[in-house]
Amino acid sequence: MKIRLRYLATALFIVTGIAAAVALTHMNDLLAFIVIGPGYLVQSWLFVTHRALGGVGYQVTMVGVSALVWTLIILRLAIAVRRLRRFLRRPVPSNKQWMT
């Protein structure tokens, strides 16, 4: 089964976006705070630099940045696993000249 990386990235972005949106409404849970953490960090940086967004912009920033960061982390792991599997499946070159 071969899945194109583009489709995997799109599906992961949608799933992590939904997870970040749910996490935004449940900020009293540690796991939710870990999921929304990257967006919270960017929003706090925007606040310090006096560029913070309010209302819907706040929520879009938190959810969008968190979804993007987690998608990139998961994709990087998927690419590493794919390369490792390809490396392990590679045929070993037989060098029988040393035996003669």
N, C-alpha and C positions, 0 to 999 in steps of 0.2 A: 504494500500500500504506500503510495507516494503522494504526499501532500505538498502542494506548492507553498513556499514560504510567504508569498503575498496573501494567500487566503488564510493561512494560519495567523498572520499578523492582524488581518482585519477582524477575524473571529476573536482573537485575544484582546484586541482593543475594545470591542463591544462588551465582552465579558468583564474585563477589568473596569470599564466605565460603569457598568451596572453595579459591580461590587463597590466601587468608590462612591457611587450615588447612595447606595444603601448605608455605607459606612458613615457618610456625612450626616445622616439622620440618627445614627446610633453612636455618638461620640463618647458615651460613657463606658464603652467597652474597649479593652486594651487592643484587641485584634482590629477593631474598626479604626482606632487611632493609628495603628501601624500601617494599615492600608491607605489611609488618607494623609499620612505623614508628609510625603513629598509635596503635595499640594498645599498643605498647611505651612511648610517651610517657605515655599515661593510666595504665598500670600503674606506671610510675616515680613519677608524681605521687601515686598511691595509696600507694606505699611510703613516700614522704617524709612524707605526712600520717598515717602509721601506720594505714592502712585497707586495706593490700594483701591481696589474696586469694591463697591458696595452692592448689596442686594443680589441680583441674579449674577452679576459679574463675579462676585465672591464665590458663589457656588460653582459657576462654570470653571473658574480658575482652579479651585480645589479638586473638582472631579476630573477635569481635563488633564492637568499636570500629573495627578496620581495615576490615572489610567495610562498615560504615555510612559511614565517611568516604569510601572510594573510590567507593561507590555514589552518594553525594551529589555528588562531584566529576564523575563521568561523566554523571550526570543533568543537572547544571547545564550541561555542554557540549552535551548533546543538546537541551536546551531552547533554548540560544542558537542552535544550528544551525537548529532548527525555526523560530524567530522570524525569523532571517535569510532563510531560504528563503521564508517567507510574505511578508516585506517585499519581496523581489526579484520575486516572482510577482504582486505587486499591480499592477493595470492603471494606466497613467499617464493622468491626466485630460487630456483634450484640450480646450484652451482656444483656440478659433479666433476669438474675439472680437477679439483684438489684430490680426488680419490684415485686418479690414474697415475 
